[in-house]
């Protein structure tokens, strides 16, 4: 496998755990995508039309600022991109991350944590945001996959 980065956004810790295990399993570097203003519990209440997440997800142009960008993105060939599914797609903070980096020629492998939603729409949306990258279909990684299972998934999805 080429040099890989696991970049992830996690609001509650679920995606963070899987991202850390994936990075360890495949020998990749790990980067946490952090919004400048962290999400609090009330921000994530999808049933509240005035919650921060609801407002962001209802605005396709919203790009919440992030604390930092990857300083050496040119070192990586493959980026495993992890996030929870929000409103059937990736959170807008992921869009900020994607647009903050030159990803031309890179392979992007989305992975998501979700109780019930598929990743299909997120992968399609990501493809439109980084048209010069190769975006693979990705997967929802639920439950508690072992590092061995995560390594096998990464190899399968990359076709290696």
CNS distance restraints for C-alpha pairs under 8 A (distance, minus, plus):
assign (resid   1 and name CA) (resid 160 and name CA) 7.50 0.50 0.50
assign (resid   2 and name CA) (resid  76 and name CA) 7.61 0.50 0.50
assign (resid   2 and name CA) (resid  77 and name CA) 6.00 0.50 0.50
assign (resid   2 and name CA) (resid  78 and name CA) 6.82 0.50 0.50
assign (resid   3 and name CA) (resid  28 and name CA) 6.94 0.50 0.50
assign (resid   3 and name CA) (resid  75 and name CA) 7.14 0.50 0.50
assign (resid   3 and name CA) (resid  76 and name CA) 5.16 0.50 0.50
assign (resid   3 and name CA) (resid  77 and name CA) 5.68 0.50 0.50
assign (resid   3 and name CA) (resid  78 and name CA) 6.56 0.50 0.50
assign (resid   4 and name CA) (resid  27 and name CA) 7.82 0.50 0.50
assign (resid   4 and name CA) (resid  28 and name CA) 4.96 0.50 0.50
assign (resid   4 and name CA) (resid  29 and name CA) 6.56 0.50 0.50
assign (resid   4 and name CA) (resid  76 and name CA) 5.44 0.50 0.50
assign (resid   4 and name CA) (resid  77 and name CA) 6.09 0.50 0.50
assign (resid   4 and name CA) (resid  78 and name CA) 4.74 0.50 0.50
assign (resid   4 and name CA) (resid  79 and name CA) 5.72 0.50 0.50
assign (resid   4 and name CA) (resid  80 and name CA) 7.37 0.50 0.50
assign (resid   5 and name CA) (resid  23 and name CA) 7.52 0.50 0.50
assign (resid   5 and name CA) (resid  28 and name CA) 5.21 0.50 0.50
assign (resid   5 and name CA) (resid  29 and name CA) 4.79 0.50 0.50
assign (resid   5 and name CA) (resid  30 and name CA) 5.87 0.50 0.50
assign (resid   5 and name CA) (resid  31 and name CA) 7.27 0.50 0.50
assign (resid   5 and name CA) (resid  76 and name CA) 6.43 0.50 0.50
assign (resid   5 and name CA) (resid  78 and name CA) 6.40 0.50 0.50
assign (resid   5 and name CA) (resid  79 and name CA) 4.84 0.50 0.50
assign (resid   5 and name CA) (resid  80 and name CA) 6.12 0.50 0.50
assign (resid   6 and name CA) (resid  19 and name CA) 6.49 0.50 0.50
assign (resid   6 and name CA) (resid  22 and name CA) 7.53 0.50 0.50
assign (resid   6 and name CA) (resid  23 and name CA) 5.93 0.50 0.50
assign (resid   6 and name CA) (resid  28 and name CA) 6.37 0.50 0.50
assign (resid   6 and name CA) (resid  29 and name CA) 6.08 0.50 0.50
assign (resid   6 and name CA) (resid  30 and name CA) 4.88 0.50 0.50
assign (resid   6 and name CA) (resid  31 and name CA) 6.19 0.50 0.50
assign (resid   6 and name CA) (resid  79 and name CA) 5.82 0.50 0.50
assign (resid   6 and name CA) (resid  80 and name CA) 4.65 0.50 0.50
assign (resid   6 and name CA) (resid  81 and name CA) 6.04 0.50 0.50
assign (resid   6 and name CA) (resid  82 and name CA) 7.37 0.50 0.50
assign (resid   7 and name CA) (resid  19 and name CA) 7.63 0.50 0.50
assign (resid   7 and name CA) (resid  30 and name CA) 5.95 0.50 0.50
assign (resid   7 and name CA) (resid  31 and name CA) 4.61 0.50 0.50
assign (resid   7 and name CA) (resid  32 and name CA) 5.80 0.50 0.50
assign (resid   7 and name CA) (resid  33 and name CA) 6.57 0.50 0.50
assign (resid   7 and name CA) (resid  79 and name CA) 6.85 0.50 0.50
assign (resid   7 and name CA) (resid  80 and name CA) 6.17 0.50 0.50
assign (resid   7 and name CA) (resid  81 and name CA) 5.07 0.50 0.50
assign (resid   7 and name CA) (resid  82 and name CA) 6.24 0.50 0.50
assign (resid   8 and name CA) (resid  15 and name CA) 7.16 0.50 0.50
assign (resid   8 and name CA) (resid  16 and name CA) 6.88 0.50 0.50
assign (resid   8 and name CA) (resid  19 and name CA) 6.61 0.50 0.50
assign (resid   8 and name CA) (resid  31 and name CA) 6.49 0.50 0.50
assign (resid   8 and name CA) (resid  32 and name CA) 5.23 0.50 0.50
assign (resid   8 and name CA) (resid  33 and name CA) 5.51 0.50 0.50
assign (resid   8 and name CA) (resid  81 and name CA) 5.59 0.50 0.50
assign (resid   8 and name CA) (resid  82 and name CA) 4.30 0.50 0.50
assign (resid   8 and name CA) (resid  83 and name CA) 5.74 0.50 0.50
assign (resid   9 and name CA) (resid  15 and name CA) 6.98 0.50 0.50
assign (resid   9 and name CA) (resid  16 and name CA) 7.14 0.50 0.50
assign (resid   9 and name CA) (resid  32 and name CA) 6.07 0.50 0.50
assign (resid   9 and name CA) (resid  33 and name CA) 4.88 0.50 0.50
assign (resid   9 and name CA) (resid  34 and name CA) 6.56 0.50 0.50
assign (resid   9 and name CA) (resid  82 and name CA) 6.25 0.50 0.50
assign (resid   9 and name CA) (resid  83 and name CA) 5.06 0.50 0.50
assign (resid   9 and name CA) (resid  84 and name CA) 7.53 0.50 0.50
assign (resid   9 and name CA) (resid  93 and name CA) 7.84 0.50 0.50
assign (resid   9 and name CA) (resid  94 and name CA) 7.20 0.50 0.50
assign (resid  10 and name CA) (resid  14 and name CA) 6.66 0.50 0.50
assign (resid  10 and name CA) (resid  15 and name CA) 5.08 0.50 0.50
assign (resid  10 and name CA) (resid  16 and name CA) 5.42 0.50 0.50
assign (resid  10 and name CA) (resid  33 and name CA) 7.91 0.50 0.50
assign (resid  10 and name CA) (resid  83 and name CA) 6.08 0.50 0.50
assign (resid  10 and name CA) (resid  84 and name CA) 6.77 0.50 0.50
assign (resid  11 and name CA) (resid  15 and name CA) 7.88 0.50 0.50
assign (resid  11 and name CA) (resid  39 and name CA) 6.65 0.50 0.50
assign (resid  11 and name CA) (resid  84 and name CA) 7.75 0.50 0.50
assign (resid  13 and name CA) (resid  17 and name CA) 6.25 0.50 0.50
assign (resid  14 and name CA) (resid  18 and name CA) 6.70 0.50 0.50
assign (resid  14 and name CA) (resid 113 and name CA) 7.12 0.50 0.50
assign (resid  15 and name CA) (resid  19 and name CA) 5.97 0.50 0.50
assign (resid  15 and name CA) (resid  82 and name CA) 6.57 0.50 0.50
assign (resid  15 and name CA) (resid  83 and name CA) 6.03 0.50 0.50
assign (resid  15 and name CA) (resid  84 and name CA) 6.52 0.50 0.50
assign (resid  15 and name CA) (resid 112 and name CA) 7.22 0.50 0.50
assign (resid  15 and name CA) (resid 113 and name CA) 5.95 0.50 0.50
assign (resid  16 and name CA) (resid  20 and name CA) 6.10 0.50 0.50
assign (resid  16 and name CA) (resid  32 and name CA) 8.00 0.50 0.50
assign (resid  17 and name CA) (resid  21 and name CA) 6.29 0.50 0.50
assign (resid  18 and name CA) (resid  22 and name CA) 6.02 0.50 0.50
assign (resid  18 and name CA) (resid 141 and name CA) 7.77 0.50 0.50
assign (resid  18 and name CA) (resid 144 and name CA) 7.64 0.50 0.50
assign (resid  18 and name CA) (resid 145 and name CA) 7.66 0.50 0.50
assign (resid  19 and name CA) (resid  23 and name CA) 6.12 0.50 0.50
assign (resid  19 and name CA) (resid  30 and name CA) 7.67 0.50 0.50
assign (resid  19 and name CA) (resid  82 and name CA) 6.68 0.50 0.50
assign (resid  20 and name CA) (resid  24 and name CA) 6.23 0.50 0.50
assign (resid  20 and name CA) (resid  30 and name CA) 6.99 0.50 0.50
assign (resid  21 and name CA) (resid  25 and name CA) 6.01 0.50 0.50
assign (resid  21 and name CA) (resid 146 and name CA) 7.61 0.50 0.50
assign (resid  21 and name CA) (resid 147 and name CA) 5.68 0.50 0.50
assign (resid  21 and name CA) (resid 150 and name CA) 7.59 0.50 0.50
assign (resid  22 and name CA) (resid  26 and name CA) 6.24 0.50 0.50
assign (resid  22 and name CA) (resid  28 and name CA) 7.91 0.50 0.50
assign (resid  22 and name CA) (resid 147 and name CA) 6.29 0.50 0.50
assign (resid  22 and name CA) (resid 150 and name CA) 5.67 0.50 0.50
assign (resid  22 and name CA) (resid 151 and name CA) 6.80 0.50 0.50
assign (resid  23 and name CA) (resid  27 and name CA) 5.64 0.50 0.50
assign (resid  23 and name CA) (resid  28 and name CA) 4.63 0.50 0.50
assign (resid  23 and name CA) (resid  29 and name CA) 6.21 0.50 0.50
assign (resid  23 and name CA) (resid  30 and name CA) 6.14 0.50 0.50
assign (resid  24 and name CA) (resid  28 and name CA) 6.60 0.50 0.50
assign (resid  24 and name CA) (resid 147 and name CA) 7.36 0.50 0.50
assign (resid  25 and name CA) (resid 147 and name CA) 5.03 0.50 0.50
assign (resid  25 and name CA) (resid 148 and name CA) 6.68 0.50 0.50
assign (resid  25 and name CA) (resid 150 and name CA) 6.67 0.50 0.50
assign (resid  25 and name CA) (resid 151 and name CA) 5.38 0.50 0.50
assign (resid  26 and name CA) (resid 151 and name CA) 5.70 0.50 0.50
assign (resid  26 and name CA) (resid 154 and name CA) 7.74 0.50 0.50
assign (resid  31 and name CA) (resid  70 and name CA) 7.47 0.50 0.50
assign (resid  33 and name CA) (resid  66 and name CA) 6.92 0.50 0.50
assign (resid  33 and name CA) (resid  67 and name CA) 7.68 0.50 0.50
assign (resid  33 and name CA) (resid  68 and name CA) 7.53 0.50 0.50
assign (resid  33 and name CA) (resid  93 and name CA) 7.91 0.50 0.50
assign (resid  33 and name CA) (resid  94 and name CA) 7.72 0.50 0.50
assign (resid  33 and name CA) (resid  97 and name CA) 7.23 0.50 0.50
assign (resid  34 and name CA) (resid  38 and name CA) 7.23 0.50 0.50
assign (resid  34 and name CA) (resid  66 and name CA) 5.50 0.50 0.50
assign (resid  34 and name CA) (resid  67 and name CA) 5.68 0.50 0.50
assign (resid  34 and name CA) (resid  68 and name CA) 7.38 0.50 0.50
assign (resid  35 and name CA) (resid  39 and name CA) 7.88 0.50 0.50
assign (resid  35 and name CA) (resid  64 and name CA) 6.57 0.50 0.50
assign (resid  35 and name CA) (resid  65 and name CA) 5.78 0.50 0.50
assign (resid  35 and name CA) (resid  66 and name CA) 4.13 0.50 0.50
assign (resid  35 and name CA) (resid  67 and name CA) 5.74 0.50 0.50
assign (resid  35 and name CA) (resid  93 and name CA) 6.67 0.50 0.50
assign (resid  36 and name CA) (resid  64 and name CA) 7.71 0.50 0.50
assign (resid  36 and name CA) (resid  65 and name CA) 5.63 0.50 0.50
assign (resid  36 and name CA) (resid  66 and name CA) 4.89 0.50 0.50
assign (resid  36 and name CA) (resid  67 and name CA) 4.80 0.50 0.50
assign (resid  37 and name CA) (resid  65 and name CA) 7.95 0.50 0.50
assign (resid  39 and name CA) (resid  43 and name CA) 5.70 0.50 0.50
assign (resid  39 and name CA) (resid  44 and name CA) 6.94 0.50 0.50
assign (resid  40 and name CA) (resid  44 and name CA) 6.83 0.50 0.50
assign (resid  41 and name CA) (resid  45 and name CA) 6.97 0.50 0.50
assign (resid  42 and name CA) (resid  51 and name CA) 6.54 0.50 0.50
assign (resid  42 and name CA) (resid  52 and name CA) 7.97 0.50 0.50
assign (resid  43 and name CA) (resid  51 and name CA) 4.95 0.50 0.50
assign (resid  43 and name CA) (resid  52 and name CA) 4.68 0.50 0.50
assign (resid  43 and name CA) (resid  53 and name CA) 5.70 0.50 0.50
assign (resid  44 and name CA) (resid  51 and name CA) 6.57 0.50 0.50
assign (resid  44 and name CA) (resid  52 and name CA) 6.82 0.50 0.50
assign (resid  44 and name CA) (resid  53 and name CA) 5.45 0.50 0.50
assign (resid  44 and name CA) (resid  54 and name CA) 7.62 0.50 0.50
assign (resid  45 and name CA) (resid  51 and name CA) 6.05 0.50 0.50
assign (resid  45 and name CA) (resid  53 and name CA) 7.32 0.50 0.50
assign (resid  45 and name CA) (resid  54 and name CA) 7.62 0.50 0.50
assign (resid  46 and name CA) (resid  51 and name CA) 7.05 0.50 0.50
assign (resid  46 and name CA) (resid  53 and name CA) 6.96 0.50 0.50
assign (resid  46 and name CA) (resid  54 and name CA) 5.85 0.50 0.50
assign (resid  48 and name CA) (resid  54 and name CA) 7.14 0.50 0.50
assign (resid  49 and name CA) (resid  54 and name CA) 5.84 0.50 0.50
assign (resid  49 and name CA) (resid  55 and name CA) 6.97 0.50 0.50
assign (resid  50 and name CA) (resid  54 and name CA) 6.61 0.50 0.50
assign (resid  50 and name CA) (resid  55 and name CA) 6.35 0.50 0.50
assign (resid  51 and name CA) (resid  55 and name CA) 6.26 0.50 0.50
assign (resid  52 and name CA) (resid  56 and name CA) 6.14 0.50 0.50
assign (resid  53 and name CA) (resid  57 and name CA) 5.99 0.50 0.50
assign (resid  54 and name CA) (resid  58 and name CA) 6.11 0.50 0.50
assign (resid  55 and name CA) (resid  59 and name CA) 6.61 0.50 0.50
assign (resid  56 and name CA) (resid  60 and name CA) 7.64 0.50 0.50
assign (resid  56 and name CA) (resid  62 and name CA) 5.80 0.50 0.50
assign (resid  56 and name CA) (resid  64 and name CA) 7.99 0.50 0.50
assign (resid  56 and name CA) (resid  92 and name CA) 6.74 0.50 0.50
assign (resid  57 and name CA) (resid  62 and name CA) 7.62 0.50 0.50
assign (resid  57 and name CA) (resid  86 and name CA) 7.62 0.50 0.50
assign (resid  57 and name CA) (resid  87 and name CA) 7.03 0.50 0.50
assign (resid  57 and name CA) (resid  91 and name CA) 7.03 0.50 0.50
assign (resid  57 and name CA) (resid  92 and name CA) 6.64 0.50 0.50
assign (resid  60 and name CA) (resid  92 and name CA) 7.84 0.50 0.50
assign (resid  62 and name CA) (resid  92 and name CA) 6.40 0.50 0.50
assign (resid  63 and name CA) (resid  92 and name CA) 5.74 0.50 0.50
assign (resid  63 and name CA) (resid  93 and name CA) 6.06 0.50 0.50
assign (resid  63 and name CA) (resid  95 and name CA) 6.57 0.50 0.50
assign (resid  63 and name CA) (resid  96 and name CA) 5.07 0.50 0.50
assign (resid  64 and name CA) (resid  92 and name CA) 6.65 0.50 0.50
assign (resid  64 and name CA) (resid  93 and name CA) 5.37 0.50 0.50
assign (resid  64 and name CA) (resid  96 and name CA) 6.48 0.50 0.50
assign (resid  65 and name CA) (resid  93 and name CA) 7.22 0.50 0.50
assign (resid  65 and name CA) (resid  96 and name CA) 6.81 0.50 0.50
assign (resid  66 and name CA) (resid  93 and name CA) 7.11 0.50 0.50
assign (resid  66 and name CA) (resid  96 and name CA) 7.15 0.50 0.50
assign (resid  66 and name CA) (resid  97 and name CA) 7.25 0.50 0.50
assign (resid  69 and name CA) (resid  97 and name CA) 7.19 0.50 0.50
assign (resid  69 and name CA) (resid 100 and name CA) 6.92 0.50 0.50
assign (resid  69 and name CA) (resid 101 and name CA) 7.44 0.50 0.50
assign (resid  70 and name CA) (resid 101 and name CA) 7.74 0.50 0.50
assign (resid  72 and name CA) (resid  76 and name CA) 7.95 0.50 0.50
assign (resid  73 and name CA) (resid 101 and name CA) 7.31 0.50 0.50
assign (resid  73 and name CA) (resid 102 and name CA) 7.68 0.50 0.50
assign (resid  73 and name CA) (resid 103 and name CA) 7.95 0.50 0.50
assign (resid  76 and name CA) (resid 106 and name CA) 7.57 0.50 0.50
assign (resid  77 and name CA) (resid 105 and name CA) 7.77 0.50 0.50
assign (resid  77 and name CA) (resid 106 and name CA) 5.19 0.50 0.50
assign (resid  77 and name CA) (resid 107 and name CA) 6.33 0.50 0.50
assign (resid  78 and name CA) (resid 106 and name CA) 5.77 0.50 0.50
assign (resid  78 and name CA) (resid 107 and name CA) 4.70 0.50 0.50
assign (resid  78 and name CA) (resid 108 and name CA) 5.94 0.50 0.50
assign (resid  78 and name CA) (resid 109 and name CA) 7.42 0.50 0.50
assign (resid  79 and name CA) (resid 106 and name CA) 7.29 0.50 0.50
assign (resid  79 and name CA) (resid 107 and name CA) 6.21 0.50 0.50
assign (resid  79 and name CA) (resid 108 and name CA) 4.90 0.50 0.50
assign (resid  79 and name CA) (resid 109 and name CA) 6.10 0.50 0.50
assign (resid  80 and name CA) (resid 108 and name CA) 5.93 0.50 0.50
assign (resid  80 and name CA) (resid 109 and name CA) 4.59 0.50 0.50
assign (resid  80 and name CA) (resid 110 and name CA) 5.80 0.50 0.50
assign (resid  80 and name CA) (resid 111 and name CA) 7.00 0.50 0.50
assign (resid  81 and name CA) (resid 108 and name CA) 6.78 0.50 0.50
assign (resid  81 and name CA) (resid 109 and name CA) 5.87 0.50 0.50
assign (resid  81 and name CA) (resid 110 and name CA) 4.61 0.50 0.50
assign (resid  81 and name CA) (resid 111 and name CA) 5.94 0.50 0.50
assign (resid  82 and name CA) (resid 110 and name CA) 5.93 0.50 0.50
assign (resid  82 and name CA) (resid 111 and name CA) 4.79 0.50 0.50
assign (resid  82 and name CA) (resid 112 and name CA) 5.39 0.50 0.50
assign (resid  82 and name CA) (resid 113 and name CA) 7.80 0.50 0.50
assign (resid  83 and name CA) (resid  90 and name CA) 6.55 0.50 0.50
assign (resid  83 and name CA) (resid  91 and name CA) 7.32 0.50 0.50
assign (resid  83 and name CA) (resid  94 and name CA) 7.62 0.50 0.50
assign (resid  83 and name CA) (resid 111 and name CA) 6.68 0.50 0.50
assign (resid  83 and name CA) (resid 112 and name CA) 4.92 0.50 0.50
assign (resid  83 and name CA) (resid 113 and name CA) 6.40 0.50 0.50
assign (resid  84 and name CA) (resid  90 and name CA) 6.82 0.50 0.50
assign (resid  84 and name CA) (resid  91 and name CA) 7.30 0.50 0.50
assign (resid  84 and name CA) (resid 112 and name CA) 5.20 0.50 0.50
assign (resid  84 and name CA) (resid 113 and name CA) 4.74 0.50 0.50
assign (resid  84 and name CA) (resid 114 and name CA) 5.93 0.50 0.50
assign (resid  85 and name CA) (resid  89 and name CA) 5.42 0.50 0.50
assign (resid  85 and name CA) (resid  90 and name CA) 5.40 0.50 0.50
assign (resid  85 and name CA) (resid  91 and name CA) 6.90 0.50 0.50
assign (resid  85 and name CA) (resid 112 and name CA) 6.23 0.50 0.50
assign (resid  85 and name CA) (resid 113 and name CA) 6.43 0.50 0.50
assign (resid  85 and name CA) (resid 114 and name CA) 5.67 0.50 0.50
assign (resid  85 and name CA) (resid 117 and name CA) 6.81 0.50 0.50
assign (resid  85 and name CA) (resid 119 and name CA) 7.31 0.50 0.50
assign (resid  85 and name CA) (resid 122 and name CA) 7.86 0.50 0.50
assign (resid  86 and name CA) (resid  90 and name CA) 5.90 0.50 0.50
assign (resid  86 and name CA) (resid  91 and name CA) 5.71 0.50 0.50
assign (resid  88 and name CA) (resid 117 and name CA) 6.10 0.50 0.50
assign (resid  88 and name CA) (resid 118 and name CA) 7.12 0.50 0.50
assign (resid  88 and name CA) (resid 119 and name CA) 7.31 0.50 0.50
assign (resid  88 and name CA) (resid 121 and name CA) 6.54 0.50 0.50
assign (resid  88 and name CA) (resid 122 and name CA) 6.91 0.50 0.50
assign (resid  89 and name CA) (resid 119 and name CA) 6.96 0.50 0.50
assign (resid  89 and name CA) (resid 121 and name CA) 5.72 0.50 0.50
assign (resid  89 and name CA) (resid 122 and name CA) 4.17 0.50 0.50
assign (resid  89 and name CA) (resid 123 and name CA) 7.95 0.50 0.50
assign (resid  89 and name CA) (resid 125 and name CA) 7.55 0.50 0.50
assign (resid  90 and name CA) (resid  94 and name CA) 6.38 0.50 0.50
assign (resid  90 and name CA) (resid  95 and name CA) 7.67 0.50 0.50
assign (resid  90 and name CA) (resid 122 and name CA) 5.34 0.50 0.50
assign (resid  91 and name CA) (resid  95 and name CA) 7.21 0.50 0.50
assign (resid  92 and name CA) (resid  96 and name CA) 6.50 0.50 0.50
assign (resid  93 and name CA) (resid  97 and name CA) 6.38 0.50 0.50
assign (resid  94 and name CA) (resid  98 and name CA) 6.21 0.50 0.50
assign (resid  95 and name CA) (resid  99 and name CA) 6.14 0.50 0.50
assign (resid  95 and name CA) (resid 126 and name CA) 7.61 0.50 0.50
assign (resid  95 and name CA) (resid 129 and name CA) 7.32 0.50 0.50
assign (resid  96 and name CA) (resid 100 and name CA) 6.08 0.50 0.50
assign (resid  97 and name CA) (resid 101 and name CA) 6.80 0.50 0.50
assign (resid  98 and name CA) (resid 103 and name CA) 7.61 0.50 0.50
assign (resid  98 and name CA) (resid 129 and name CA) 7.12 0.50 0.50
assign (resid  98 and name CA) (resid 130 and name CA) 7.00 0.50 0.50
assign (resid  99 and name CA) (resid 129 and name CA) 7.07 0.50 0.50
assign (resid  99 and name CA) (resid 130 and name CA) 7.50 0.50 0.50
assign (resid 103 and name CA) (resid 130 and name CA) 6.74 0.50 0.50
assign (resid 103 and name CA) (resid 132 and name CA) 6.98 0.50 0.50
assign (resid 103 and name CA) (resid 133 and name CA) 5.81 0.50 0.50
assign (resid 104 and name CA) (resid 130 and name CA) 7.37 0.50 0.50
assign (resid 104 and name CA) (resid 131 and name CA) 7.74 0.50 0.50
assign (resid 104 and name CA) (resid 132 and name CA) 4.53 0.50 0.50
assign (resid 104 and name CA) (resid 133 and name CA) 4.80 0.50 0.50
assign (resid 105 and name CA) (resid 132 and name CA) 6.10 0.50 0.50
assign (resid 105 and name CA) (resid 133 and name CA) 4.96 0.50 0.50
assign (resid 105 and name CA) (resid 134 and name CA) 6.91 0.50 0.50
assign (resid 106 and name CA) (resid 132 and name CA) 7.96 0.50 0.50
assign (resid 106 and name CA) (resid 133 and name CA) 5.04 0.50 0.50
assign (resid 106 and name CA) (resid 134 and name CA) 6.21 0.50 0.50
assign (resid 107 and name CA) (resid 133 and name CA) 5.93 0.50 0.50
assign (resid 107 and name CA) (resid 134 and name CA) 4.73 0.50 0.50
assign (resid 107 and name CA) (resid 135 and name CA) 5.90 0.50 0.50
assign (resid 107 and name CA) (resid 136 and name CA) 7.30 0.50 0.50
assign (resid 108 and name CA) (resid 133 and name CA) 6.92 0.50 0.50
assign (resid 108 and name CA) (resid 134 and name CA) 6.04 0.50 0.50
assign (resid 108 and name CA) (resid 135 and name CA) 4.69 0.50 0.50
assign (resid 108 and name CA) (resid 136 and name CA) 6.21 0.50 0.50
assign (resid 109 and name CA) (resid 135 and name CA) 6.12 0.50 0.50
assign (resid 109 and name CA) (resid 136 and name CA) 5.28 0.50 0.50
assign (resid 109 and name CA) (resid 137 and name CA) 7.07 0.50 0.50
assign (resid 109 and name CA) (resid 138 and name CA) 5.44 0.50 0.50
assign (resid 110 and name CA) (resid 123 and name CA) 6.58 0.50 0.50
assign (resid 110 and name CA) (resid 135 and name CA) 7.64 0.50 0.50
assign (resid 110 and name CA) (resid 136 and name CA) 7.06 0.50 0.50
assign (resid 110 and name CA) (resid 137 and name CA) 7.03 0.50 0.50
assign (resid 110 and name CA) (resid 138 and name CA) 4.59 0.50 0.50
assign (resid 110 and name CA) (resid 139 and name CA) 6.73 0.50 0.50
assign (resid 111 and name CA) (resid 119 and name CA) 7.55 0.50 0.50
assign (resid 111 and name CA) (resid 138 and name CA) 5.30 0.50 0.50
assign (resid 111 and name CA) (resid 139 and name CA) 4.94 0.50 0.50
assign (resid 111 and name CA) (resid 140 and name CA) 5.56 0.50 0.50
assign (resid 111 and name CA) (resid 141 and name CA) 6.53 0.50 0.50
assign (resid 112 and name CA) (resid 119 and name CA) 6.72 0.50 0.50
assign (resid 112 and name CA) (resid 139 and name CA) 6.40 0.50 0.50
assign (resid 112 and name CA) (resid 140 and name CA) 4.62 0.50 0.50
assign (resid 112 and name CA) (resid 141 and name CA) 5.95 0.50 0.50
assign (resid 112 and name CA) (resid 142 and name CA) 7.94 0.50 0.50
assign (resid 113 and name CA) (resid 140 and name CA) 5.54 0.50 0.50
assign (resid 113 and name CA) (resid 141 and name CA) 5.55 0.50 0.50
assign (resid 113 and name CA) (resid 142 and name CA) 5.58 0.50 0.50
assign (resid 114 and name CA) (resid 118 and name CA) 7.64 0.50 0.50
assign (resid 114 and name CA) (resid 140 and name CA) 6.63 0.50 0.50
assign (resid 114 and name CA) (resid 141 and name CA) 7.75 0.50 0.50
assign (resid 114 and name CA) (resid 142 and name CA) 6.54 0.50 0.50
assign (resid 115 and name CA) (resid 142 and name CA) 7.28 0.50 0.50
assign (resid 118 and name CA) (resid 139 and name CA) 7.93 0.50 0.50
assign (resid 118 and name CA) (resid 140 and name CA) 6.67 0.50 0.50
assign (resid 119 and name CA) (resid 123 and name CA) 6.21 0.50 0.50
assign (resid 119 and name CA) (resid 137 and name CA) 7.86 0.50 0.50
assign (resid 119 and name CA) (resid 138 and name CA) 6.89 0.50 0.50
assign (resid 119 and name CA) (resid 139 and name CA) 6.22 0.50 0.50
assign (resid 119 and name CA) (resid 140 and name CA) 6.21 0.50 0.50
assign (resid 120 and name CA) (resid 124 and name CA) 6.30 0.50 0.50
assign (resid 120 and name CA) (resid 137 and name CA) 6.88 0.50 0.50
assign (resid 120 and name CA) (resid 138 and name CA) 7.84 0.50 0.50
assign (resid 121 and name CA) (resid 125 and name CA) 6.12 0.50 0.50
assign (resid 122 and name CA) (resid 126 and name CA) 6.05 0.50 0.50
assign (resid 123 and name CA) (resid 127 and name CA) 6.24 0.50 0.50
assign (resid 123 and name CA) (resid 135 and name CA) 7.04 0.50 0.50
assign (resid 123 and name CA) (resid 136 and name CA) 7.31 0.50 0.50
assign (resid 123 and name CA) (resid 137 and name CA) 5.84 0.50 0.50
assign (resid 123 and name CA) (resid 138 and name CA) 6.79 0.50 0.50
assign (resid 124 and name CA) (resid 128 and name CA) 6.74 0.50 0.50
assign (resid 125 and name CA) (resid 129 and name CA) 6.58 0.50 0.50
assign (resid 126 and name CA) (resid 130 and name CA) 6.35 0.50 0.50
assign (resid 126 and name CA) (resid 135 and name CA) 7.32 0.50 0.50
assign (resid 127 and name CA) (resid 131 and name CA) 5.63 0.50 0.50
assign (resid 127 and name CA) (resid 133 and name CA) 7.57 0.50 0.50
assign (resid 127 and name CA) (resid 134 and name CA) 7.59 0.50 0.50
assign (resid 127 and name CA) (resid 135 and name CA) 5.73 0.50 0.50
assign (resid 136 and name CA) (resid 157 and name CA) 7.79 0.50 0.50
assign (resid 138 and name CA) (resid 157 and name CA) 7.43 0.50 0.50
assign (resid 141 and name CA) (resid 145 and name CA) 7.44 0.50 0.50
assign (resid 145 and name CA) (resid 149 and name CA) 5.85 0.50 0.50
assign (resid 145 and name CA) (resid 150 and name CA) 6.39 0.50 0.50
assign (resid 146 and name CA) (resid 150 and name CA) 6.24 0.50 0.50
assign (resid 147 and name CA) (resid 151 and name CA) 6.06 0.50 0.50
assign (resid 148 and name CA) (resid 152 and name CA) 6.22 0.50 0.50
assign (resid 149 and name CA) (resid 153 and name CA) 6.15 0.50 0.50
assign (resid 150 and name CA) (resid 154 and name CA) 6.19 0.50 0.50
assign (resid 151 and name CA) (resid 155 and name CA) 6.29 0.50 0.50
assign (resid 152 and name CA) (resid 156 and name CA) 6.14 0.50 0.50
assign (resid 153 and name CA) (resid 157 and name CA) 6.02 0.50 0.50
assign (resid 154 and name CA) (resid 158 and name CA) 6.17 0.50 0.50
assign (resid 155 and name CA) (resid 159 and name CA) 6.11 0.50 0.50
assign (resid 155 and name CA) (resid 160 and name CA) 5.34 0.50 0.50
assign (resid 156 and name CA) (resid 160 and name CA) 6.44 0.50 0.50
